[in-house]
Amino acid sequence: MLYTYDQYRGLRRLLLTTICILTILPLAPLINRYIPPIIVGSWNLDLMVSIVIAALFTVIVVRIFRFLIVPAAALFVLVLLFNQLTDRYGLGNMVNDYRVMVSNNWGNKEHKEADLLITPSFFDGPLTKTVKALQSKVDHRDSVVRNFAVRYSLEYFDEYHPKYGSTVRVLSLFKYINTHFRYVPDAERDEYFATARETILNGMGGDCDDHTILMVSALSAIGARCRMTLTEGHLYPELFCGDKNQFEKMQSAILHLFGADIKDNIYYHEQDGEYWINLDYTANHPGGPFVSDKAFAIINL
């Protein structure tokens, strides 16, 4: 009888160990949602902290409620499957979280673009007129723009608000605009700058300057700081991320929330300790490649 008990005790230990590991794996990314980014040097450590917390929690629960661990694990798996079937946090989200968190730790996902070279046109008058015309079209106080910005800042990533704070509102609004914007050119030799209100009401269509005006107006309406950069034949928006520490937190959020869309690096401009990230429609994620490192004008708002 004692031999049988020892035999099954080893089997129970193996089963409990397996259950602990299977519990830690999905529990860690769930815990990670509520831990702010922990960045030490070039390392993003919040995944490691989440795994340690999940492991400690699981070990404590196993020791105190050993006989409940199997039904508890079964319930956890059922909840995970239910979430998967109802398009909530399921297995796919968990796998993506791990993949992106690992890339945060061991992947190099940043690329500083060459510093902008300001090369103003010989015709200073027309350039100044263009800059003033673009600035005049930006209005974040317009009620249509404000309501649009607030509504779609809540469209995506709300479950990650405890981790990244207001950053998810900015990234949600970016995703909505870049997912729904459709390029429509102006008539040849007839450049038209649409206000954000016009672009919203016409169904989210326009060219690069219409997209840029919409992006900076909408983001400004929810408290973000933006600027427009005018290059030869193109205009694109940039988002102010702050200093190096704030930029690294923004980069962590982008890698986490847009990981599936990032094929290359995250591109940014840095000048005098200020970090700006590209929000052009040419990429499905913030920080896509810049069209050019030469600019006729940087248009601050």
PyMOL commands that set and color helices and strands:
alter all, ss='L'
color gray80, all
select helices_A, chain A and resi 2-32+46-64+66-85+91-106+124-137+143-153+158-164+167-180+196-201+208-221+244-257+259-261
alter helices_A, ss='H'
color red, helices_A
select strands_A, chain A and resi 39-40+43-44+111-112+117-118+182-183+205-206+226-231+234-242+267-271+274-278+294-295+297-300
alter strands_A, ss='S'
color yellow, strands_A
deselect
rebuild
show_as cartoon
